[in-house]
């Protein structure tokens, strides 16, 4: 073999050896990260139990609680691939419907509004825990039994929820929440004006669709 050809063959063999060292054929192939990682917007619906009206003016009543609906949109941000801390931020519409007993009369209370949420999260794979404090404002309507007078006004709500969710697939989330919640409304009708308030446990289920 001519000297020039031998040198070229040796150089080619050396280059191949260097390339083999730089690329480990036995290294594991990277796989897709958890379906719930990264950053994303999520549409959610919460359905559950909330405290009803317990104080009307200066009177205390008994209540079985209220039904609550919470459709909203939230931004989720996580650090890392397998697990990590992040945050949740967003807003939801609120609807509360309750009936209480005051001095033998049924007291109906409904409110619609919006609440804003910002809080930390921790994700491990497809499981996520969210600490979600919130503040909100609402429009309220109330009525005593079959009396012709109805009352309307506005108010605020506040609280904190612990959400636990599981990413069923890249597009769908299921979960639940448990927390504490309170509200206060000022309403008037005719010449009467009074406040309505309540506080207590709240709990429910969550369904989310990732955009």
N, C-alpha and C positions, 0 to 999 in steps of 0.2 A: 504494500500500500504506500503510495507517495507520501512524503512528510507533510505536505499541505493538507491532504485529505485526512490524515491521522489527527492533526491538530484540530481540524473542524469537528471531527467526531468526538474528541475529548471535550471540547468546549460545549458542544450540544449536550453531552452527558452530564457535565457539571451544572449547566443551566437547569436541566430537568431535575436534578437532585435538590437544588435550591428551591425550586417551585414546589416540590413534594413536601419539603420541610415547612414552607409557609402555608400550605393548605393541608390540614389534617383530615385525611379521608375518614378517620374514625370519629371525628367530632360529630355530636348530635345535630341533626337538622333542626333549625329554628321552627317552632310551631306557632300557630296563631295564639295571641294572648287571650285572656279571659274575655268572654262576651260583654262584660260589664265595665271594662276598664276604659281609660281615656276620658275624653270630654264629650258631652252630648246634651242636647235638649230632650226633655221627656214630658209628654202630656200625661197627666194623672187624674184619676177620679178616686176620691175618698168617700166612703159611705159608712156612717156609724152613729154612735150615741154621744150626746153632749149634754151638759147641764141645762136645765130649763129655768124659767123665771121663779125665783125663790123669794124675792123681795119686791113688793109693789107699793110704792110710797113708803109709809111707815109700817106696813103690815107684812107678816111672814106667812107664806103658804106652803102647801105640800105639792110636790111635783114628781112625776114619774120620769123626768128627763125630757130630752128633745131628740128628734131625728135630725141628722146633719148630712149635707151633701157638699163636697169640696172639689169641684173641677178646677184644674190649674195647669200651669206650665212652669217647669223648673229646669235650671241649668246645673249639671253635675260635673264636677272636676275631680279626678283622682290622680295621684302621683304613683308611678311604678306600674308594673305589669301584673304581677301575681297578687299583690296586696298593697295597701297604702292609705294615707290620709288624704282628704280632699275637703270639699265644701259643697253645700247645696244652697242655691239662691233662686228665688222665684216668687210667684204670686198665685193665689187661687181665689175664685169666687166662693162665697159662702151662702148657704141657705140653712136656716134653723127654724124648726116648727115644734112648738111645745104647748101643752095644756096643763094648767095648774088649778088647784082648788083654793079659793080664798073666801072665807066666811060663807061657805056653802055654795058659792057660785063658781062656775067654770071660767077660768081666765085663759084666753087664747093669745099666744104671742108668736109672731113670725118676724124674721129678720133676713135681709139679703144684703150682701156687702162684698168687700174684698179684703184679703189679708196678705201680708208680706212676710216672707220667710228667708232667713239667712242663718246658716249654722254649719258646724263641722260634720264630717263623715269619716267612716273607716270602712274599707272594703277588703274582704278576703275572698278571692276568687269571684264567684257570682253572688256572694252574700254581702249585704251592705247594712251598716247601722248608721242612722242619721239622728243627730240631736238638733231639733228644729224649733227654736223659739219663734214666736210670731206676734205681730201687732196688726190690727185691722180696724176698719170703720164700717158702719152698716146703716141701713134704713130699716126702721122698725114699725110694726103695726100691731095693735093690741085691741082686745074687746072682752067685755064681761058678759058671759052667757049669751042670752038672746036680746040684750039691751040694744037699743037702736044706735047709741053713741059708740063710735069707734075712735081710736086714738092712733096718732102717728107721730114719728119723730126720727131722731138719729142717735147714734151712740158709737161705742168703741168696744173692742174685744182684745184679749191678750192671752198668752199661755205658752206652753212648751210641750212638744210631743217627742217621743222616742219612736222612730220609724225603723222597722226591720223589713228588708226587701230581699227578694231572690230573683235574679235574672233568668227567666225560663229559657229564653233564646235571645239572640241579639236585638230583637224588636219588642219583646214582651216582658214586663216585670209584674210580679205578684208580691204582696206584703201586707203588713198591718201596722197600726200605730196605737200607742197608749200614752196618755198625758194628763195634764191639768189645764183647765181653761176657765176663763171668767169673762163676763160682759156687763156692760152698763148702758142703758138707754134712757133718754129723756123724751117723753111723749106728751102730747096735749090733744084735747078734744073739747070743743066748746069753751067753757071757762075753766076747765080743769087742766092741771099740769102736774105730772109726777114722774118719778124715776122707776125703772125696772132693772133688776140686777140678778145675777146668778153666778155660781162658780162650782167647780167640782171636777170629777173624773171625766175624761173623754176617751173613747176607744173606737176602733173601726178597722176596715179592710181597705187596701189600696190596690189599684190596677193601673199600670203605666204602659205607655207605648212610646218607644224611643224613635226620634226623628232621624 
